[in-house]
C-alpha cells in the first residue's frame, strides 16, 4: 500500500471512505495507507469529536453541485479539479459520468495518483488525466491543460475544494481568469464574524494544527461578497452552508442547527452571459 503524509491522510480519515460510492473510487482508496495521519486525526478529534461530519458534509455538497451542473446540461463536459491531491473526487466523478473528461491539477503526487488509478479493477473509459502543475503559475497551468486535451471551447466546470484556505484572492482570481470556466464550485472558510464563537474556536484550533503541520504562514477566509468581487464575470447561483448540508445528507441537524454553527460554506458560480450589442 502507498503511505500518505499526515495531512494528506487526515481528510481521507475524516471522509471514512464512505463519501464516495463508485467501485472505481473504492478500489483506488483501498490502495492508500492512512496510518501517518492517525496522530493528527486524534489531536483534531480531541478538539472536535464530530469533525468528520464537516468533511462528509463538504464532500456531499461538492458532489451535489457536480450532479446539479452536469445533469442539467446536455453537453460534453470537462471538469478541472484544482489542488486535487490524493482524494478520490475526480475518480468518483469519472466513474459516475464516463462521458465527462476529468483533469486533476496539483503540484505533486499526480504521477503517483496516475499509477494508483491504473491499478484499479473497476475500469471505466480512460477519461481522467493527472497533471502536476503549480496553481500559482497560471500560464503553465493553461499550457499543461491544453497539452493534456482540455479545450477552452468546450463547457468546463472548475472545482476548488480544500484549496481556498491556502490561496490568496489574487491567486484564485488569476486561475479562474486563465481557465474561464462556465461554472466554478468554490468551497471556503467563512469570515470570523459569521461564525458562532464556540464554533469559531473549533475551526481556528483545527486549522492551527494543520497550519503548524504544513508550515503555513496564514489561512485565508472569505465571504460571498468577496468571492463575487474578486472572481470576475461570474455570479453565485447556489449557496450551501453546513446547516443545509447536514440536513440534506442526514435528514436532521444534530451538529449544525444554525447557519452560524458552521465555519465552511460551498457555492456555485456561473459565468455571466455575454452582453449583446444593440
C-alpha positions, 0 to 999 in steps of 0.5 A: 500500500502507498503511505500518505503524509499526515495531512494528506491522510487526515481528510481521507480519515475524516471522509471514512471512505464512505463519501464516495460510492463508485467501485472505481473510487473504492478500489483506488482508496483501498490502495492508500495507507492512512496510518501517518495521519492517525496522530493528527486525526486524534489531536483534531478529534480531541478538539472536535469529536464530530469533525468528520461530519464537516468533511462528509458534509463538504464532500456531499455538497461538492458532489451535489453541485457536480450532479446539479451542473452536469445533469442539467446540461446536455453537453460534453463536459470537462471538469478541472479539479484544482489542488486535487491531491490524493482524494478520490473526487475526480475518480468518483466523478469519472466513474459516475459520468464516463462521458465527462473528461476529468483533469486533476491539477496539483503540484505533486503526487499526480504521477503517483495518483496516475499509477494508483488509478491504473491499478484499479479493477473497476475500469471505466473509459480512460477519461481522467488525466493527472497533471502536476502543475503549480496553481500559482503559475497560471500560464503553465497551468493553461499550457499543461491543460491544453497539452493534456486535451482540455479545450477552452471551447468546450463547457468546463466546470472548475472545482476548488475544494480544500484549496481556498484556505491556502490561496490568496484572492489574487491567486484564485482570481488569476486561475479562474481568469486563465481557465474561464470556466462556465461554472466554478464550485468554490468551497471556503472558510467563512469570515470570523464574524459569521461564525458562532464563537464556540464554533469559531474556536473549533475551526481556528484550533483545527486549522492551527494544527494543520497550519503548524503541520504544513508550515503555513504562514496564514489561512485565508477566509472569505465571504460571498461578497468577496468571492463575487468581487474578486472572481470576475464575470461570474455570479453565485447561483447556489449557496450551501452552508453546513446547516443545509448540508447536514440536513440534506445528507442526514435528514436532521441537524444534530451538529449544525442547527444554525447557519452560524454553527458552521465555519465552511460554506460551498457555492456555485458560480456561473459565468455571466452571459455575454452582453449583446450589442444593440 
